[in-house]
């Protein structure tokens, strides 16, 4: 959300220091696009570390047993389970086999090296560039008053951190979110849009001597006010809570969170984080035959199927879904794995493509322990249409082979 309090506090700044922050709001009107459509990103945080349901032929099958981090391989169990193969990826048919075909037409694997314990959640939510959701949402632009939202608990997420004027706003219901986006309520803060008139007046007074004597500064202030006005006064798209609720009636578990995500996306929100399971829900030590993990994935399937059927392949937006956790788990013994496997479902990936887990995949571990995770973040940025200076984490060259619009 563009924080109203940020601008109130900004009026206390000296000289043109406060002015310098305003163009960020103006530039926020520019919307990240993929294939001519605005992007939306759903981050599903599988709390506790999970054993993925897919294997990557390009990496997993060649690893030594102690290095395995991708999900259930037929060769690892006394009673093999059915797998379906698409390109370089095999997925556990029993877990997600009933998902609509449009999922498998957009299904890829993105991996990295180095995340290995529960504390690794900070790789995603804390960095010099800011929290993953906030940094991406800020760069993705658009005019919605909320740009990044959280539905459910997300391990490691920092709701209070502002990045480029955007924070991660906790949303409890579809109705409250739509009310806020239409300017008649607030999800978290009791700050109303009329406050911005006072901010403008106060800022004009403070910068009258310094900021308005310089043509460039004046242009920046004007652009900032215009962007701010657009963000605070542009109503959300007309979205029917009743229609969305009806579509998810009887859909259990994560489906009730995904219906909120649908309403947020259709209203212009860039990034939605969904916490899948509370606490250490996916902490599946001793799940040696994979039955518990398979059961958890099956619980997700109805809600995910409904969301994907309604939100993938739309004419008005490109929706990318990324499943991530603070670490991965090794099959059989289900302890903490050295690599992190990430499911990506997007119009902007090549179905069945995988990259970035082994040296052969192009991501070689080095002394900079955060370098692989930065490459992963850069890849997510490029998948949602952020390139060059717009990508907070730079180039995604090591992962670009999985993308359609590189």
N, C-alpha and C positions, 0 to 999 in steps of 0.2 A: 504494500500500500504506500502511496506517496504520503509521507507523514506530515500532517498539518503542523504538528508541534515543531518539526524540523525548521519550518519557515518562520514560525514565531520566534524560536531561539535564534534563528539566523539574523533577525533584525537587530540583535544585540552585538553583532560582529562589527569590527572596525573597518573603515575605508571600503575598498572594493573587494575585500575578502568574501563578503556575503554575496556580492554580485557574481563572483566567479562560479558559485554553485548553481545559479539559476539556469544557465543554458542546458544543464543536464536534463531539466524538466522539459525544455523546448524540444530537445532531440528525442525525448521519449515518445514523441508523437509518431516518429518513424517506426513502422512495424516490420519486424523480421519476417521475411517471406521465404517460402520454399515452393518452387514450381508455381509461382504466381499466387499463392494463398498464404495468409498469415499463419504463423506457427503457434502451437500450444504444446506444452510439455507436462506430462504426468510422471512424477517420480514416486514409485511405490517402494517404501523402505520396509524391508522384511526384517523386523527387529529380532536380533539374537544370532544372526549368522545362519545362512541356509545352504542346503545341499541342492544345487540346481537340478532341473529335470532334463537338461540337455547335455549331450556330449559333442565336442567339436572334433571332427575327424582331422582337422589341421593341427591340433595341439594335444588334446587330452589323451588320445589313444596311443601316443608315442611316449608319454611320460612314464617315469618309474612309479610304482605304486605309492611310495611315500610322498610323491609330488602331486598326486591327482587332486584336482579340486573341482572338476566338473561332475555333474550328477551321475546317474545310475547307468553303468555300462553292462551290457548283457554278459560280458565275459567275467564280471566280478561276482556274480551271484550263482548259487547252486541251482536256483530256479529262475532262469532268465525271464525278464519281462519284455513285452512287445515294445519295440521302438519303431518310430517312423522317421525316415531320413529325407531331408530337404537340403540339397547342395552339400555343404560342409558340416551340417548340423544334424544330429539325431536327437529326437525328443521322446520322452516317455509317454507313450500313447495312453496309458492308463490314467495319467495325471491330467492332461489337458487335451486329450484326443477329440473332445466334443466341441472345442472352440470353433467358431466360424472360419471358413476358408480364407477370408480376408486377413485374418491374423497370420496365417502361414505364408501368405503372399508378401508379408512385410516383416518377417521374423529373422533376426540376425543376432550374433553373439559378439560382444565387446568385452575384452578382458584386460586385466592389468596385473602388476606384480607388486607385492609389498604389504597389502592389507591382510592382517593375520590375527587380529584379536578384537574384542569388543570396543576397545578404545579407538579403533581405527575409524569409527564413525566421524571423528573430527576431520578426516580427509575430505569428506563431502560437505560438511556444514561450517567449517572454519578454515580460513586461509587468508593470506595478505590481500587477496583480491575480494575477500568477503565470502559469505555463505553461498553455496552452490545455487540454491533457488533464487536468492535475492540478486546475485550478480547476473545470472542469466536473464531473470525477469526484467531487470533494469535496462539491459542492453536490447532486449527484444521489443521494447517500446510499446506503442499503443496508448489509448486515452482512458482506459479503465481506471477507476479510482483505486482499485485493488489490483496489484500486479503479481503478487506471490501470496499463496495461501496454504495453510496446513489443515488437513482434516484428519483427526486422530493423532495419537502420540507418535512422535518421530524421534528416535534415539539420537541425541547429539545436536538436534536442531536448536538454533538460538532465535527465538521469536523476536527478541528485542533489538537485534543487530540491523542497522540501516546500511544498505549498500546502494550508492547512487540515488538516495532518496526513497529506496524501496525496502520494506521490511516484510518478514514472514508473518502473515496474519492468521491466527487460529480461527477457524470457522466451525461452528457447531451444527448449523442446520442450513438447508437449502433456502428456506424462507428468509432467514436473517441475512444471508449473503446477498440475495437478490435485492433486498431492501436497501442494504448499504450501497450496492452498485448503482442503484437508482437515486441515491442521494437523500433517502428518507430515513436512514438509520446508520448505525455504526456497529461493526462486528466487535471491536475491541475498545476503542476510545470514544468518549462522549464529546468529540470535537465536531462541530458543524461547519459546513461550507461557508456560511456568512462570516466566520472568523477570518477568512482570507481577505475580505475587504479591509479589515483592520491591519492585517499584515502588510498589504500593499501601501496603505497610508503611512504606516510607521516606517516602512522601508524607504519610501520617497523622502521622508523627512531626514532620515539618517544619511542618505546618500546624495542629498541635494547639493552639498558643497563639493564632494569628490566624484561620486559616480556619474553625475549628470553633466559634468563639464567636459567629458571625453566622449566623442562620438561612438567609439567602439564599445565603451561601457554602457552607453545609453542603448545601443542596439541589443546588447546582451540582456539588459534589464527588460527591455520590451519583449524580446523573444522568450525570456523566462516567464514573464507575466502571461503572455499568450499561451504558452504551453501549460502553465498552471491552471489558467482559466479553462482550457479545453479539458484537462484531466478532471477538474472538479465540477464542471457543469455538463459535460457530455453524459447523457443517460446511458445506462447499459442497454444492450440489445433487448428487444421484447422477448422475454423468455417466460414460459408458463410453468410455474412450480407444479401445478396440478397435473399437467401433461407428463412431466418428468417423473413425478411421484408414481403416477399410474404405470409407467413403463417398468419401474423397479419394484412394483408391488409383489410381495412374496419372494423377492430375491434376497437371500440371507447374507450375513457377514459383510465382506468388503463391498458388496453391491450397494449398501446403504451409504457408504462413503463415496463410492464412484458416482452415485447420482448427484451428490453435491458437486463433485468435480465437473460433471457434465454441465450443470447450471453455471458454474464459474467460467468454464471455457466459452460457452455460448454467449456469455455476457462480456467477454473480452479479456479475462484474466489470462496472463501468460503462462504461469507455472503453478501447478498444484502438487503438493506433497501429501501422500496418503500413508499413514502408518498402518502397516498390515500386522495385526497382532499386538498385544500389549506386553510391555516388559521384554522378556526373553522368549517370546512365543516360538520362535524358530530355533531355539537353542536345543538341538536334537542330538546331544551326546548319547552314544550307545544305541542309536537307531540303525543298527547294523544291516538290517534288511531293507531299509528305506521305507518301511510301511508307514511310519509316523509322518515323514516328510511328504510321501505321496498323499496321505490323508489331508494334510494341510493344503496342498495344492488343489486337491479336489474340492475343498471348501471354497476356494477362490473362484473356481471355474464358472458357476452360474452368474455371479456378478460381473466377472471379467467378460464373459460372453455377451451379456446385455450391453455393457459399456462399449465394447469393440464393435458390435453389430451396429450401434447407433452412431459412433463417433469416428470410426475409420472410413476413409474414402469419401469424406464429405466434400461438397463443392465450395464451402465457405471457410474451411480451415484445414491445415495439416496437423494432425495429432500424433505426437510421438510419446510412446510409453516406455519407461526405463525401470526395470526391476533391479534393485540394488540392496546390498546389506553391508554391514561393517566388516564382514569377512566371509569367506566361503568355507565349505566343509568337505572333507575327504570322504569318498564313499567307503563303505565297510566299517571303518572305525569311527567315522563321523566326527573327528576332531578338527581343529582349526587348520585350514589349508593355506598354503603359501601364496596362492593366486586368488584373484577375485573374478568370478564369472558374472557377466551382466547380460540379461535378456533385453534386447531392444526391439520394439515393434514400431515401425515408422514407414511412411511413404518414401522416405529419403534413404532407405537402406536396400541392399540387394538381398533378396530372400535366400536364406541358407548360407550367407557369408559369415565368416568369423575371422577375427584378427586380434593380434596384440597380446597373446598370453605367453607364448614361448619365444625364444630367441628367433626361431624360424618365422614367427609371426611378425617380427620387426621391432619388438619392444624389448630391448636388452637392459636388464637391471644394472644400475651403476651406483656410485657412491652417493648420489643425490637421491635420497630415499623418497622424496616427494615428486621426483620427475615423472615416474610412470603414472601416478594419479593425476598429475597435471595434463599429461597426454590424453588420459581418459576424459577429463573434464573438457579439454579442447575438442575432442571428438563429439561429445554431446552438444557443445556449442555449435559446431559446424553442421551437425545433423538437423538442428533447428534453424539453420540459416545464418548463423553469425560467423563472419569471416574477417580476416585481417584485424584491423584495430578494434572492430566490434566484438571480437572474441576475447573475453577476459583472460584466457589461458593460452593465447597464441595459436600456433599452427597445430593441426591434427594430422600431419603428413603420415605418421606411423599407422594411423587407423583409417586413412581415407579410402582404402580399397573396398571397404564395405558400403560406401555411399554411392547413391545414384547421381546426385547433383553435387559433385565435389568441386 
